[in-house]
Amino acid sequence: MPLTGYAQTTSERNPISCQINYLGGKILVHTPKIHLTPPRYSQAFELSYSRQTTGEKEWHQRFGFPEIALNLSAARYGSAELGMAFGFYPSIAFPILRFKHADWYWKLGGGIGMATQSWQRTPASDSMNNILGSKVNNFTMIQTAYRFSFQKHWTIQAGIHFFHVSNAAARQPNYGINTLGVFLGAAYHRSGYSNTFIKKSLPHHPNPLNLGFRTSISFSEAKTVDGPIYPHYNFTLFGAKMYRNKSRAILGADATYSSKVYAFLKNGYTYPGKERKYAWQYSVFAGHEFVFGKIGLPLQLGYYLNHSIGGNKLYQKLGLNYHFYHRSHKVLKDLFLFTQLKTHYASAEYAEIGLGCLF
């Protein structure tokens, strides 16, 4: 039966742990455009330095006392053409169920990845590797696992993993490598494993409606491999409202100037003399942000109001916000740096980086 009682103080513990996981699985070929036949087996190791939150911050309790970590992974895909990939990324793990000596959790992490092999025009053998177009990539890891304590300081865990490596269309080709499989690992908890915590009475904060603005820049390569790199400039107006003191609901509008679209229209002699006008893309969107103190995880679903080159009417964005300034009693209430990946379903368009504010 899951436990519902909590009985542990922060001062009693130093909840640091070190973890190692062995991951075994297989590359998923998600499009017939990928030339390589996936190897029969891929494997990886993951090292983690983790800290169990215990309630020092309000968001710890509001999100069920998650575990935060820094992770280093090394993956060997199982073929010379694909080589290896290394990832360095922060993560957060949320409890699904807690038991007396065990817990079931899911973990989400993302950061920078390095690939030893990528597409090359020469030699000819590398030109068949059309999955990755660059050695520097993003690295995303998702896991769910059951963890069991068999000794005061030690736990073992087993579960399912999925990790993704791609460059967000900054370089072509960019089909990305998706790996799915299972993993087994062990963790050493310096002060002993425990999953019971004190629940405090948390204050209720006012959650007024905020107006916001953000601007960003991004880059993407033409569809031709080794083609030119085009910048995109994005401007956003939005309204935002916190609820339950941990999440933010958002409605807004995007305006994006794409030099890539401008070049496409210019080269195709489409809308002659009006290429700049039609290189602007306008959209409306609904979004949501999970707020973990200074860190936010935003999700966005948008709908194009105009789309001069056709294609999908819907787009998605997901990313990371860092709220480095917060003064709820001031006119300028919040400043944040952000990075977001824009996609059309499973196809990445670009990754943007920018600055935003709330009033």
C-alpha positions in Angstrom: 0.0 0.0 0.0 1.3 3.5 -0.8 2.3 5.5 2.3 0.4 8.8 3.0 2.1 9.8 6.2 5.3 12.0 6.3 7.8 12.1 9.2 11.2 13.4 8.5 12.9 16.8 8.9 15.3 18.4 6.5 17.9 19.0 9.2 18.1 15.3 10.0 19.4 14.3 6.6 21.9 15.1 3.8 19.9 13.5 0.9 22.7 13.1 -1.6 23.1 10.0 -3.8 25.3 8.7 -6.6 23.8 6.4 -9.2 24.9 4.2 -12.1 22.6 2.7 -14.7 23.3 0.3 -17.5 20.9 0.9 -20.5 20.3 -1.7 -23.2 18.0 -1.2 -26.2 17.6 -0.6 -29.9 17.5 2.4 -32.2 14.0 3.2 -33.6 13.9 4.0 -37.3 11.1 6.5 -37.5 11.3 7.5 -41.2 12.3 5.5 -44.4 14.5 8.5 -45.3 17.2 7.1 -42.9 19.7 5.2 -45.0 21.4 3.1 -42.3 20.1 -0.2 -41.1 20.0 0.1 -37.3 22.3 -2.2 -35.3 20.7 -5.1 -33.5 21.7 -3.8 -30.0 22.7 -0.4 -28.5 24.0 0.1 -25.0 24.8 3.0 -22.6 26.0 3.9 -19.1 24.6 6.7 -17.1 26.2 8.3 -14.0 24.1 10.6 -11.8 24.8 12.9 -8.9 21.4 13.4 -7.2 19.8 15.4 -4.5 16.4 14.5 -3.0 14.4 17.6 -2.2 13.0 17.7 1.3 10.9 20.9 1.5 13.3 23.8 1.9 11.5 25.5 -1.1 7.8 25.6 -1.5 7.9 24.0 -4.9 9.5 20.9 -3.5 6.3 20.0 -1.7 4.0 21.3 -4.3 5.5 18.9 -6.8 5.7 15.9 -4.4 9.3 16.2 -3.3 11.1 15.4 -6.6 14.7 14.4 -7.0 17.1 16.6 -9.0 20.3 15.4 -10.6 23.2 16.1 -12.9 23.9 13.2 -15.3 26.6 12.0 -17.6 25.9 9.3 -20.2 27.9 7.5 -22.8 26.1 5.5 -25.5 27.6 3.0 -27.9 25.1 2.5 -30.8 26.6 -0.8 -32.0 27.9 0.2 -35.4 31.0 2.0 -36.7 28.8 4.4 -38.8 26.9 5.7 -35.8 29.8 5.5 -33.3 29.1 6.9 -29.8 27.2 9.7 -28.2 27.9 11.5 -24.9 25.3 13.5 -23.0 25.6 15.9 -20.0 22.2 17.1 -18.7 20.3 18.1 -15.5 17.2 16.1 -14.7 14.2 16.0 -12.4 12.5 12.8 -11.2 8.9 12.9 -9.9 7.3 10.2 -7.7 4.4 8.3 -9.0 3.9 6.0 -6.0 5.9 5.7 -2.8 6.0 2.6 -0.6 7.8 1.8 2.7 11.1 0.8 1.2 10.6 1.6 -2.5 9.2 4.1 -5.0 8.0 4.2 -8.6 9.2 7.4 -10.4 9.5 9.0 -13.8 12.5 11.2 -14.8 13.0 13.9 -17.4 16.3 15.4 -18.4 17.8 17.4 -21.2 21.1 19.0 -22.1 24.0 18.9 -24.5 25.1 15.9 -26.5 28.3 15.1 -28.5 28.3 12.5 -31.3 31.5 11.0 -32.5 30.0 10.3 -36.0 27.9 12.6 -38.2 27.1 13.2 -41.8 30.2 14.0 -44.0 30.3 14.7 -47.7 33.6 12.7 -47.7 34.6 10.0 -47.2 31.8 8.1 -49.0 31.2 5.8 -46.1 30.2 8.6 -43.8 27.8 10.1 -46.4 25.4 7.2 -45.7 25.1 8.3 -42.1 22.3 10.8 -42.7 20.8 10.7 -39.2 22.9 13.5 -37.7 24.3 16.5 -39.4 26.5 17.8 -36.6 28.7 16.5 -33.8 27.1 18.9 -31.3 23.5 18.1 -30.5 20.8 18.3 -27.8 20.4 15.2 -25.6 17.0 14.3 -24.1 16.4 11.4 -21.6 13.1 10.0 -20.3 12.9 7.2 -17.8 10.4 5.4 -15.6 11.6 2.9 -13.0 10.9 1.0 -9.8 13.5 1.6 -7.1 13.9 -0.7 -4.1 16.0 -0.3 -0.9 17.7 -3.5 0.1 20.1 -2.0 2.6 20.2 1.3 4.5 22.5 3.1 2.0 21.8 1.1 -1.2 19.0 0.9 -3.7 18.6 -0.9 -7.0 16.3 0.3 -9.8 15.0 -1.2 -13.0 12.9 0.4 -15.7 12.3 1.7 -19.2 14.3 4.4 -21.0 14.0 6.5 -24.1 16.7 9.0 -25.2 17.0 11.3 -28.2 19.9 13.0 -29.9 19.5 15.6 -32.6 20.6 19.2 -33.4 17.2 20.9 -33.7 17.6 21.5 -37.5 20.5 23.8 -37.0 22.4 21.5 -39.5 21.1 19.1 -42.0 20.4 16.2 -42.0 18.6 16.1 -38.8 16.4 13.0 -38.5 17.9 12.3 -35.0 18.6 9.1 -33.2 15.9 7.6 -30.9 16.8 4.8 -28.6 14.3 2.7 -26.6 15.1 0.0 -24.1 15.3 -1.1 -20.5 17.9 -0.3 -17.8 19.2 -1.7 -14.5 21.2 0.3 -11.9 22.2 0.9 -8.3 22.5 4.0 -6.1 24.5 4.8 -3.0 22.6 7.2 -0.6 25.2 8.9 1.6 22.8 9.4 4.6 20.6 6.5 3.9 17.6 6.0 1.7 14.3 7.5 2.8 11.1 8.5 1.0 9.1 10.1 3.8 9.0 13.8 4.3 7.3 16.4 6.5 4.4 18.2 4.8 4.0 21.8 5.9 1.1 24.2 5.7 2.0 26.3 2.6 1.0 29.9 2.2 -1.4 30.9 -0.7 0.1 33.6 -2.9 -1.9 36.0 -5.0 -2.0 34.9 -8.6 -2.8 38.0 -10.7 -3.0 38.1 -14.5 0.4 39.2 -15.9 1.2 40.6 -19.3 4.4 39.4 -21.0 6.8 40.0 -23.9 9.6 37.9 -25.2 12.0 38.0 -28.1 14.4 35.4 -29.5 16.7 34.5 -32.3 17.2 31.1 -33.9 19.1 29.6 -36.8 18.4 26.8 -39.3 20.1 25.4 -42.3 18.5 25.2 -45.8 17.2 21.7 -46.8 20.4 21.3 -48.9 23.1 19.7 -46.8 26.0 22.2 -46.2 23.7 25.0 -47.3 23.5 28.5 -45.9 22.4 29.1 -42.3 19.4 31.4 -41.9 18.4 33.4 -38.8 14.8 33.7 -37.6 13.6 36.6 -35.3 10.6 36.0 -33.0 8.5 38.4 -31.0 5.7 37.3 -28.6 3.0 39.1 -26.6 1.1 37.0 -24.1 -1.0 36.9 -21.0 -0.1 34.6 -18.1 -1.7 33.5 -14.9 -0.3 31.3 -12.1 -2.6 28.7 -10.6 -2.1 26.3 -7.6 1.1 28.4 -6.9 3.1 26.1 -9.2 2.0 26.3 -12.8 1.3 29.1 -15.3 -1.4 29.1 -18.0 -0.5 31.2 -21.1 -2.3 32.7 -24.1 -0.5 34.7 -26.7 0.5 35.6 -30.2 3.8 35.0 -32.1 5.2 37.1 -34.9 8.3 35.5 -36.6 10.4 36.9 -39.4 12.1 34.1 -41.3 15.0 34.9 -43.6 14.8 31.3 -44.7 11.3 31.9 -46.0 12.4 35.2 -47.6 15.2 33.4 -49.5 12.8 30.7 -50.6 10.3 33.3 -51.9 13.0 35.3 -53.6 14.6 32.3 -55.3 11.2 31.1 -56.5 10.1 34.5 -57.7 7.1 34.2 -55.5 5.3 37.4 -54.4 7.8 39.5 -56.3 8.6 42.7 -54.5 6.6 41.5 -51.4 9.0 38.8 -50.2 9.7 40.5 -46.9 6.0 41.0 -46.2 5.3 37.3 -46.8 8.4 36.2 -44.8 6.5 37.2 -41.6 4.5 34.4 -40.0 1.8 35.2 -37.4 0.2 32.7 -35.0 -1.8 32.4 -31.9 -1.0 29.9 -29.2 -2.0 28.4 -25.8 0.8 27.4 -23.4 1.6 26.0 -20.0 4.6 26.4 -17.8 5.6 24.2 -14.8 7.5 26.4 -12.4 10.2 24.9 -10.1 11.5 27.9 -8.3 13.7 29.8 -10.8 13.3 27.1 -13.4 10.3 26.8 -15.7 9.4 24.1 -18.3 7.1 25.7 -20.9 4.9 23.9 -23.4 3.2 25.6 -26.3 0.7 24.7 -29.0 0.3 27.2 -31.8 -1.8 27.8 -34.9 -0.6 29.8 -37.9 -2.8 32.7 -39.1 -0.8 32.8 -42.3 1.7 30.4 -43.9 3.0 31.6 -47.2 4.8 28.4 -48.1 2.1 26.0 -46.9 2.6 23.0 -44.6 1.2 22.2 -41.2 -1.1 24.7 -39.6 -0.1 23.6 -36.1 3.3 23.9 -34.4 4.6 23.0 -31.0 7.3 24.5 -28.7 8.9 23.1 -25.6 11.8 24.5 -23.7 13.4 25.8 -20.5 13.0 29.2 -18.7 15.4 30.6 -16.2 13.7 33.3 -14.1 16.7 35.3 -12.8 14.7 38.3 -11.6 11.4 38.2 -9.7 9.8 41.1 -7.8 6.1 40.6 -7.4 5.6 44.1 -6.0 7.3 45.9 -8.8 5.9 47.0 -12.2 8.5 44.8 -13.9 7.8 41.5 -12.1 9.9 38.9 -13.8 12.8 38.6 -16.2 13.8 35.3 -17.7 16.2 33.8 -20.2 14.8 30.9 -22.3 15.5 28.4 -24.9 12.8 26.6 -26.9 12.6 23.9 -29.6 10.0 24.5 -32.3 8.6 21.5 -34.0 5.8 20.4 -36.4 4.9 17.2 -34.7 8.1 15.1 -34.8 9.9 17.4 -37.2 12.1 20.1 -35.7 12.3 23.5 -37.3 14.7 25.3 -35.1 15.9 26.0 -31.5 15.5 29.5 -30.3 17.2 31.5 -27.4 15.9 34.7 -26.0 14.8 37.0 -23.2 11.4 37.5 -21.8 9.6 39.6 -19.1 6.4 39.8 -17.2 4.5 42.9 -15.9 
